[in-house]
């Protein structure tokens, strides 16, 4: 369905769901970058300028974050870091190989799996060492892949070589991001709220779930060219990984187990799930009599097409070097919002981080990495939402807490281990695997990694209020909303319970409509304009208040951080 027709059909539902008053803007908390004490918190209510003087924001970020560098290493030496490494090694490697395989097909081998895995390893190590928020995982993303495919089509139409055009586009976008970091444009994150964060987070989670479902359902179960026994083996392998990881992760709250045992099972749940999936894949493949499709690792460490590593920048005519600045602007907008929204989600107050944030320092690192990737024909990497959320989850700390007036203890999230070790180790291991472990990894069933994709996408939805409201909306009569609204124990998890139900429905329908529009646009020939919708989410929220569709006090509950 065309986006325009979708909007027309959705409009009556939205208008029926909303109501009223005057405009009143709610600013989210802003970064507290000037403090460098151990008691530093990631946010403050002080208002800052959207643009600052040359290098002011970067200097402030470095000054605030540098005193914590030693503790970033010390805090990463723990058993929890081992479980995070085992889990996120595959969680970061699998998307790189998957996206690289797709990009290799769309660019005729100009940028393929080797470039994606190498870029993930190198950029991941640099980002873990140099960024202000090391819990953020940098990686390949679907929107960037789609944009690169559009750029390849543009080079074909113009009759110019793709890689030089790609390199010049990347250099221009790197310059835009570099200037943005120098003049503190990431202060614009103060205009973003949970409204934007959750639409974007749901988009990335949906992509992961869709890719896993497409591979298992349409690639196997509904594939007429695949034998029934082989299709069953694929589904069983994926379900083993997903099901066992999900079940073990839920054991953290199992009162029948000792605290140490349940924490171990929950921390290592994804890693155990992958191992069980690999074993299931081997057994099912043997029973089916057909070996399952394996992870497509490159046979040798060389570029996908055999080209030289350095891109010949001079091969692009001068006029096209200047024209490359136009698509580069769209790339810069995409990377800017992708980076800042993801880091903002990581820095959310609900994650209870204690160390200072540094949006400008992070953007500076991304801009320099984009320049380096451009000249060697590597994909542009940016903060990866789902992997970053799962990295935070893997470093989460829980304790048994006895609430006042209660006799029994309950498991409570108390914070995260804010450290650089896991990010560094994960990407160093990926680099080692590319150099020395290609044959071993090539034995991993692809179906097991699709189960991991499904786990990544669904686990990132935990605590997502838009997803919770959508579930209630789509659940209809199956959800007893009156009972939920009356439950005081749910008040913290359901702040929208105090909002009139028709307003909540309208607000949720709008978010679902925007999410669907972004999915449609991303996969259309107009995908190059995808960043525009992301940039428009903040102003759209303000418009809801200006046009009196939502009261300020209702927005405060629906969109609170």
Secondary structure, 3 states (H helix, E strand, C coil): CCHHHHHHHHHHHHHHHCCCCCCCCCCCCECCCCCCCCCCCCCECCCCCCCCCCCHHHHHHHHHHHCCHHHHHHCCCCHHHHHHHHHHHHHHHHHHHHHHHHHHHHCCCCCCHHHHHHHHHHHHHHHHHHCCCCCCCEECCHHHHHHHHHHHHHHHHHCCCHHHHHHHHHHHHHHHHHHHHHCCHHHHHHHCCHHHHHHHHHHHHHHHHHHHHHHHHHHHHCCCCCCHHHHHHHHHHHHHHHHHHHHHHHHHHCCCCCHHHHHHHHHCHHHHHHHHHHHHHHHHHHHHCCCCCECCCCCCCCCCCCCCCCCCHHHCCHHHHHHHHHHHHHHHHHHHHHHHHHHHHHCCHHHCCCCCCCHHHHHHHHHHHHHHHHHHCCCCCEECHHHHHHHHHHCEEEEEECCCCCCCCEEEEEEECCCCHHHHHHHHHHHHHHHHCHHHHCCCEHHHHHHHHHHHHHHCCCCCHHHHHHHHHHHHHHCCHHHHHHCHHHCCCCHHHHCCHHHHHHHHHHHHHHHHHHHHHHCCCCHHHHHHHHHHHHHHHHHHHHCCCCCHHHHHHHCCC
